[in-house]
Amino acid sequence: MKPINPQLLVLVMTSGLLLTGCENTNFTASSCAIDETNTQPTSINCSSPQGASLADLSPEQEVDTSIGLSGQVFASDYWVDAKVCIDTNLNAQCDDGLEISVFTDDQGKYVFSEPMSRAALINKAPLIATLQNKFISASIAPLITESNFTTEKANISPFTSLLVNEMLFNEDSYLNQELALIAIQDDDFVLASDDVIAGSNYLLASSTAGLNTHHENLIASFIDNQNRLPDSGYKLVAALSRSMRQSQSSQVNISQADINIEQPLNDTIIPVLSANTLQWSLDYEDEKSRTMSSFNNLSIIGSKWHNRLTLLDTRNDQPHWISSTNFSYVEGGKDQIDAFTGATEQLINDIEISPDNRSVFVSIKKVKDNSSDKGVGIYRADIFDPHNIEEKKFAHDQSNNTDYYALPDINMATLSADGDILALASEKRKIVLLNANQLTERLSIATDSKVRSLSFNKTSDFLIAGLSRSSRTGLASFNVETGEEVNFIATPNYPVDIQLNNNLLATYFYQDNHLSLYDISNPEKILLLKKVPARESITSFSISSDGKLAALAMNAGKIDLYQLSPSIRLIKQLESKDASNINSLNFITDNKLIISIDNAVQTMLIDITELNSADNKKVSQ
């Protein structure tokens, strides 16, 4: 490997490396793959699962009927063996293998487990039931809360579907159940009474609502039109509601054209890639970017093979180079440690920037299990003046000091929110907590499995760790003061990376193509909320600070951009020219993403026009 020696850090502006792909059409489901003729599909399958704990993965499992959200599913009669789930991606389907479903009994009754119920309340997505090619929906908020979901029933019928329709298609009652109910009753053609719209079981002999001819006609229209025009989802309900109001009749037949003109309400999100990339010169011809960390308008990129740090100012739309320095490098070249392994056997793994932007912590990891232990651990450098970062030579011995802590089997490092504690994950089944300012040990937590990933919770009093093999594989939470393990969730494979956004924890698993999102507001009761599908196995990801957007990077230069809230929606798919690898990506702000390609970065600006929820609108008395 030969060094290259141009003038120091020549900055080059080149044409953008990324190409846009296909976009999402809502409320439909089909393959997102581009076919052999390179034709863009008209719709995308953005399926993703509703919330449930990982213990709930079997749809047929029996649940404790005393502790979960429950209700009945009915139209002109009870729906038997219907699938019931929370439709977080609004595709009107309970997606096999992704969404966790329960089934109704011979009285149309369903019951969620307690974790599934809590996740449903947090997600605030419609509750749906599907049977053959028919679907109906219901809203569970705000009438049902964590304090009453075991006693209040969430029934699902064609009439509750009309309420959901108003919440999804009417701007005056967008995502607001109370205003949606008022909108239905204020119309000249009243579709049903308040209690029926809200979910009253009109099939009960004791019901005062009862079925009349108008109700029967509405139900018949609902079912007959779904049989004729299957898989039309929420847009069919919107077309039915519009047709009934216009004709002043509950007996209607709609067409596919009627369905096609319905447009569900959504935020307008337009991602725009920068026309140029920022590149910098290399120390060695085989040098490649490996990882990136961003904080407070500063991004630091670490390169592999010869270990360098490059600092970028990212406050403007186009990043600017600040400086580059050798970091944990070997003077004289790669073979100066010994004749066989060399510095290339110890690589920059991850980077943490302190909250005050004064220090950077860089973990150096062994490439192979049999690589040398020399120089492996965590390094610290002062970045108070980012234009003049001191070089860090390779630590040849195991001597710890204020700028180096040796941990031969380090897997990952993470910094607490206040910057006081640095946590290190070890392949040797332990977590080491350091005082960040001195790199002195404050606590060592022994585990029964390898620790592959780590993140502090919002208040930094708990650690969430990704455990691998040995005894267990999954997510565990530990008390930072005592080291006590307080919660564990088993997963099929180990969490590769963990990122925290307030009480939202995001991770992806080894050789998996889903981003899993958890609620960790109570670290002793971690709750899976939803999953976001990617086209291939994820290699890097980032969540915007407001928790509304996710960017997923995959092999061969692919990126998927998703909206996470109020519902999961695929916004854009991108691919790099010549399948250049996406090494890492970070949201700098809620609407600016920086993408690290080999020895270059490119930015994406995301213009978001939010459709305001009606939640804060005053309800007329």
Buried (B, 14 or more C-beta within 10 A) or exposed (E): EEEEEEEEBEEEEEEBBBEBBBBBBBBBBEEBEBEEEEEEBEBBBBBBBBBBBBEBBEBEEEBEEEBBBBBBBBBBEBBBEBBBBBBBBBBBBBBEEBBBBBBBEEEBBBBBBBBBBBBBBBBBBBBBBBBEEBBBBBBBBEEBEEEEBBEBBBBBBBBBBBBBBBBBBBEEBBBBBBBBBBBBEEEEEEBBBBBBBBBBBBBEEEEEBEBEEBBEBBBBBBBEBBEBBEBBBBBBBBBBBBBBBEEEBBBBEBEEEBBEEBEBBBBEBEBEBBEBBBBBBBBBEEBBBBBBBBBEBBBBBBBBBBBBBBBBBBEEEBBEBBBBBBBBBBEEBBBBBEEEBBBBBBBBBBBBBBBEBEBBBBBBBBEEEEBBEBBBBBBBBBBEEBEEBEEBEBBEEBEBEEBBBBBBBBBBBBBBEEBBBBBBBBBBBBBBBBEBBBBEEBBEBEBEBBBBBBBBBBEBEBBBBBBBEEEBBBBBBBBBEEBEBBBBBEBEBBBBBBBBBEBBBBBBBBEBBBBBBBBBBBBEBBBBBBBBBBBEBBBBBBBBEBBBBBBBBBEBBBBBBBBBBBBBBBBBBBBBEEEBBBBBBBBBBBBBBBBBBBBBBBBBBBEBEEEEBBEEBEEEE
